[in-house]
Amino acid sequence: MIDFVNITFIDVLDILLVALLIYEFYRLIRGTSAMSIFIGIIFLYVVWIVVKALNMRLLSTILGQVLGVGVIAMIVIFQQEIRQFLLHFGNRYFAGRNKLKNRRRAWFRNEVAISQEALEEITAACQYLSETRTGALIVFRHKSSLDNFIETGDRIDAAVHRRLIENLFFKNSPLHDGALIMTQNRIVAARCILPLTDRADINPSYGMRHRAAIGISEVTDAEVVVVSEETGVISYVADGQITPMQSIAELRLKLENSYSK
């Protein structure tokens, strides 16, 4: 009994770290079909702990064997979620590590991530696409590498211009299907394939472009602008969350704020 109440700082830290890992993993699978499996595994684990505490040896052994083999099954079942989990922590680590260094570079070189001229061209193109109800999917790169997704499309490496963006998403253009990836003041590639989210809580009115936008924002720190082909509504997607834009001015403010973080 004395050992039970003798809780050290390491014990508290251990509990907090485990709770943090479970919470972060829960955030990644929330709203997906994997959520039910995750809850079932947690329930079995709690039952196993209770059974061990009650010294029920037979049931404890059976549940221990099931959970032991279940680790391999979890890796198979949660393959995509585990990948997203590791990418999430990796991106946060490198973002924090390079944050001060990037600020120093920007200070000494007087750099800006995206110019005012590029913002004007992007927002003007989005307004035209919205008015003509032309579907569009534009990805803005930050710290995370998007090379794997860029390789799935056609490299362009061109300056940002509204006419170029409008022509790329024109319905008869061979490059209109897929995503346009941008980095700072350059259009890197078009017709890129993005990962689709498997979340089940997304509004049914959102189509494949929106699901692709959510998917890329879940596994990287990229932010995405989506123009709906059905309604012409412009949406801003970051960290797996969709925010419909009420005006072009709001979109411009979102883009400015995203690069000033």
N, C-alpha and C positions, 0 to 999 in steps of 0.2 A: 504493500500500500504506500510505503514511503517512497519507493522508486517511481510509483505512478504519478505522484504529485510533484516530484522533483524535476521540474521543467526548466531547462537551460535556454540560453539565448540561441544556441545552435538548433535546438528543437523548434523554437518559434520560427527561426529563419527557414528551417526545412519545411515547415507547414505552409509558410507564406509562399515559398517558391513553387511548391506543388500546386497550391491554389492558383497561382499566377499562370502556370502552364495549362491547367485545366480550363481556366477562364479564357485564355487566348485561343485554345483549341475550340472551345465552345463558340467563340465569336466567328471562327472560320466556317463552322458547319451549321450555324444557326440558320434555320429555314430550309435546310437541305434534307434529302432523304436519309442521310447518314445520321441525323440527329437521333432518331429512334434507336438505332443500333448503339450509339454512344451512351444513351440513357440506360439501355439494357445492360451494357458492360459495367457501368458504374454501379448499377443495382446489384449485379452478381458479386462485384468486388466487396461491397458493403456487407452483403450476406456472408461472404467468406470470412471477413474480419469478425463478425458477430459469432459465427460458428466456431472460429478458433478461440475466441475469448471464452466461450462456453465449454471448451474442451470436448467438442463433438468430433472425435477423431475420424470416423468413417466419412461423414459428410464433408469434413474439412479437407480430407485427402482427395475426395472426388472433385470438389470445387477447385482445389489447388491445381489438379491435373488439367481440368478444363480451362482454367485461366492461363496456365502455362502454355498449353497448345494454342490458346486464343491469341497470344501475342503475335504469332505468325499470321493467324487469320486477320488480325487487326491491321497488319502491314499491308495485306492484300486488299482488304475492304476499304481502308482509309488511305490508299495510295495517293490519290489526288489531294486529299485534305492534308496529309503529312507533308507533301511537296509544297503546298501553299503555306503551311505553318513554318517550314524551314525558310522559304523565300521571304516570308513576312519578317522573321527575326533577322535574317541576313541583310535585308534592305534597311531595316532600322539601325543595325549595327554600323553599316557602311555610311549611312546618312549622317549618323551622329559623329562618326570618326572624321568625316570630311567636311562637316558643317563649318567649323572654325577656319579650316584651310581655304575653303571656297570663299568665305567672307573676306578673308585677307587678300586673296587674289582679286576679288571684285573691287576691293578698296584701293589697292595699289595700281591696278590697271584701269580703274574706272569702267569696269565691265558691267553690262546688263544682260540678263538671260534672254530677253526678247525686246526688240526695239519698238518704239512707238509706231514707226512706219509699218512694221510687220503686224502689230496689233490692229492697225487701221485696215490693212489688207484682209486679215483673217475675219474680222467682224463684218466688213463690207461683203465679203464672200458669203458668210453665214446668213446675212440678211437677205441676200439675193436667193440663196438656196431655200431659205424658209418661205419667201414670197412665191417662189415657183414650185414649192413642194417637191424639191429634189432631195432625195435621201443622201445623207453624208455621215461619215464617221472619221473624225480627226483626232489623232492621238498626240499628246504633248509629252515628250520625254523629259524626265528630271534626272534623278540619280541612277535609277535601275537601268541595267542594260536591256535594250530591246532588239539586240542583234538577231536572236532566234526568230523573232517575228518579222524583222526587216527582210531576212533571207527568203521568207515565203512569198514576197511580193516582187515588184520591179523597182530597182533603184532609179532615182531621179536626180537627187542632189541639185536642186534648183533654188533660187531665191524665192521668197514668199511673194506671190502676186495674186490678187483676187481673180483675175481672168484665168490663170492657170488652175486655181482651185475649182472654179466653176466648171471649167472644161473637163477636169479629171472626173468630176462626179456627174457630168452630163450622161443621161441614161443610155445614149448610143456610143459612149466612149468605151473602148476595150478595158480601161483601167477603173471604171466607176464602181465595180463590185469589190468590196473589201475596204480596208482601212487605209487612211493616209497618215503616215507617221512623220512628225516634225520634231526637230531638235533646235532649240534657240531660234535663229532666224533663217533656217533652211528647211526645205521640204526634202526629206530623205528618201522616202519610198512610197509607192502607192500599190493598191490591190493586195494589201497584206492580210493574212489570215490571223485572227485573234482567238484566244480560248474563250469558250462560252461558259458562263456561270451555270451551275446546276441548282441554284437556289429555287425553292418552290414558292416563295412568298412574293415574287415579283408581279406587279400589276399585269394582268393578261393583255392589256392594250399595248404593252411594249413588245416590239418585234425582235428579230435576230440581231439587228444593229445594237439595240439597247442591251441585250444579253451579252454580246461581245464586248461592249464598253464596260459593263460591270465586271466581266471576266478578267479583262486586262488590268483593271484597277484593283482587283483583289490580289493578284499575284505580283504586281509591281507598284511603284509610286507614281506611275503615269496618270495623267488626267485626260479626260476625253470629252469632246463636244460631239453631240449627236443631233442630226436634223432628221425629223420624222418625215418619211415620204408620204404617209397618209394624212397627217395633220399639219405639217410644216412647223411644228413646235420644236424649239431648240432646247436641248437638255445638256446640263453639265454634270459629268460623272467623276467622282473622286472617292477613293476608299470604299468602293462598292455601293455608294449611295447616289441616287439620281435626283437632280434638282432642276425642274423645268425653269427656264429663263422667261421672265416677264417682258424683257426688252433687250435690245442690243447693248445698251449702256450697262445693264447688269452683267451680261456676258463679258464685256470688256473688263469690268471691275473684277470679276472672278479670275480671269486670266492674269491680270496685273497682280492680284494678291497671291496667286499660286506661285509666281516667280519671285515674289519678294519675301518668301518664307525663309 
